[in-house]
Amino acid sequence: MAAKEGERTRRRLSTEERREELLTAGARLFSESPYDDVWIEQVAELAGVSRGLLYHYFPTKRDFFAAVVERESRRMLRVTAAVPGVPVRTQIDAGLDTFLEYVQKHAHGFRAFHRAEAAGDQAVRKVYRETLAAQQRQILEALAADPETAWTEDDLPVLRIAVRGWLAFMAAACLEWLKEPDLSREQVRDVCARALLGAVRP
């Protein structure tokens, strides 16, 4: 009897653990359906908590979705951070490998993040656009510090457009890869690497 009671007793989670559990459930649902089609009740049911508890952590659905997008934002910026002073070509393969590993491991969160632009909420869109802008800055700073390339201020407008376009290309390629994973990670990495090098070649 005691064993059965133990099986029914869930491990108590810390505040941070419970928050992460809820965000993981939310990422799954938002990755599968548009923002307007996801209900807080669905998230609570998937996470195995009451709706009231979910609202304790996130006052509104907008706050909840924004938290999902912000979490993926932080993850992406960590894995896409460049190393100043190291040739860009040296960093590309390793950086893309790390990023594609993240995409596979956090597929729901990655999809949910890229649904943010289509959401009608300006606060959520703001998080999404700020993340893309930060990724763009990271790459531009790495290019500017590349010891093998003599970039100048005159190159910056073209580089900015090229990098922003490449980020859109990479996101589309990764989303397609998750939907139909016929290519290996190495093949996707090589496609993205060639696209970036072609886009920023002096």
C-alpha positions in Angstrom: 0.0 0.0 0.0 2.8 2.4 0.9 4.5 1.6 -2.4 1.4 2.5 -4.3 1.0 5.7 -2.4 4.7 6.5 -3.2 4.0 5.9 -6.9 1.1 8.4 -6.7 3.2 11.0 -4.9 5.0 13.4 -7.3 8.4 14.8 -6.5 8.1 18.3 -5.2 9.7 20.7 -7.7 11.4 23.9 -6.9 10.0 27.1 -8.2 12.6 27.1 -11.1 12.0 23.5 -11.9 8.3 24.0 -12.0 8.7 27.0 -14.2 10.9 25.1 -16.6 8.4 22.3 -16.7 5.7 24.7 -17.7 7.8 26.4 -20.3 8.7 23.0 -21.8 5.0 22.1 -22.1 4.2 25.5 -23.6 7.0 25.2 -26.1 5.6 21.9 -27.3 2.1 23.3 -27.8 3.1 26.6 -29.3 5.4 24.7 -31.7 2.5 22.6 -33.0 -0.2 25.3 -33.2 -0.6 29.0 -33.8 -0.6 31.3 -30.8 -4.4 31.9 -30.9 -5.1 28.1 -31.0 -3.3 27.3 -27.8 -5.2 27.5 -24.5 -3.8 27.8 -21.1 -5.9 24.8 -20.0 -4.0 22.7 -22.5 -0.7 23.7 -21.1 -1.8 23.0 -17.5 -3.1 19.6 -18.5 0.1 18.7 -20.4 2.2 19.8 -17.4 -0.1 18.0 -15.0 -0.9 21.2 -12.9 -3.9 23.3 -12.2 -4.7 26.3 -14.3 -4.4 28.4 -11.1 -0.9 27.3 -10.5 0.1 28.2 -14.1 -1.4 31.7 -13.7 0.6 32.0 -10.4 3.8 31.8 -12.5 2.5 33.6 -15.6 -0.4 36.1 -15.2 -1.5 36.0 -18.8 -1.1 33.9 -21.9 0.9 36.7 -23.5 3.3 36.6 -20.5 3.6 32.9 -20.8 4.3 32.9 -24.6 6.8 35.7 -24.1 8.6 33.6 -21.5 8.8 30.7 -23.9 10.3 32.9 -26.6 12.7 34.6 -24.1 14.0 31.2 -22.9 14.7 30.1 -26.5 16.3 33.5 -27.1 18.8 33.1 -24.3 19.6 29.5 -25.4 20.2 30.6 -29.0 22.4 33.6 -28.1 24.5 31.3 -25.9 25.1 28.7 -28.6 25.7 31.3 -31.4 28.2 33.4 -29.5 31.3 34.0 -31.6 35.0 34.1 -30.4 36.5 37.5 -31.3 39.8 37.3 -33.1 39.4 33.8 -34.4 39.0 33.5 -38.2 35.3 33.3 -39.1 36.0 30.3 -41.4 37.5 28.4 -38.4 34.5 29.0 -36.3 31.7 28.3 -38.8 31.7 24.5 -38.7 32.0 24.2 -35.0 29.5 26.9 -34.4 26.9 25.4 -36.8 27.4 22.0 -35.3 26.6 23.4 -31.8 23.6 25.3 -33.1 22.2 22.3 -35.0 22.6 20.1 -32.0 20.6 22.7 -30.1 17.9 22.7 -32.8 17.6 18.9 -32.5 17.6 18.8 -28.7 15.1 21.7 -28.3 13.1 21.3 -31.5 9.8 22.4 -29.9 11.3 25.5 -28.4 13.0 26.4 -31.7 9.8 26.0 -33.6 7.9 28.0 -31.0 10.4 30.8 -31.1 10.0 31.1 -34.9 6.2 31.3 -34.5 6.7 34.5 -32.5 6.8 36.8 -35.6 3.4 35.6 -36.6 1.9 36.2 -33.2 -0.2 39.3 -33.0 1.4 40.5 -29.7 3.9 43.3 -30.1 5.7 42.4 -26.9 6.4 38.9 -28.1 7.4 40.1 -31.6 9.8 42.5 -29.8 11.6 39.7 -28.1 11.9 37.8 -31.4 13.2 40.7 -33.3 15.7 41.7 -30.6 17.1 38.2 -30.6 17.6 38.2 -34.4 19.3 41.6 -34.1 21.6 40.3 -31.3 22.5 37.3 -33.5 23.2 39.6 -36.4 25.5 41.8 -34.1 27.4 38.7 -32.9 28.2 37.6 -36.5 29.0 41.2 -37.6 31.4 41.6 -34.6 33.1 38.3 -35.5 33.5 39.4 -39.1 34.9 42.8 -38.1 37.4 41.1 -35.8 38.4 38.4 -38.4 42.2 38.6 -38.7 42.1 37.0 -42.1 39.7 39.6 -43.7 40.2 43.3 -44.1 36.6 44.5 -43.6 36.1 48.2 -43.7 33.3 50.5 -42.6 32.2 50.8 -46.2 31.5 47.0 -46.2 29.1 47.2 -43.2 25.8 48.0 -45.0 26.3 45.1 -47.4 27.4 42.8 -44.6 24.4 43.7 -42.5 22.0 42.8 -45.2 23.9 39.6 -46.1 23.9 38.4 -42.5 20.3 39.2 -41.8 19.3 37.4 -45.0 21.5 34.4 -44.0 19.8 34.2 -40.6 16.4 33.9 -42.3 17.8 31.3 -44.6 19.3 29.3 -41.8 16.0 29.4 -39.8 14.0 28.2 -42.8 16.5 25.4 -43.5 16.4 24.2 -39.9 12.6 24.3 -39.7 12.5 22.3 -43.0 15.1 19.8 -41.6 13.0 19.2 -38.5 9.9 18.6 -40.6 11.6 16.2 -43.0 15.0 15.1 -41.5 16.2 13.4 -44.7 19.6 15.2 -44.5 22.2 14.5 -41.8 23.3 17.2 -39.4 26.6 17.4 -41.4 24.8 18.0 -44.6 22.7 20.8 -43.2 25.8 22.3 -41.6 27.6 22.3 -44.9 24.7 23.9 -46.7 24.4 26.7 -44.1 28.2 27.2 -44.0 28.4 27.6 -47.8 25.5 30.0 -47.7 27.1 32.2 -45.1 30.5 32.2 -46.7 28.9 33.0 -50.1 26.9 35.8 -48.5 29.8 37.6 -46.8 32.6 36.9 -49.2 34.6 40.1 -49.8 
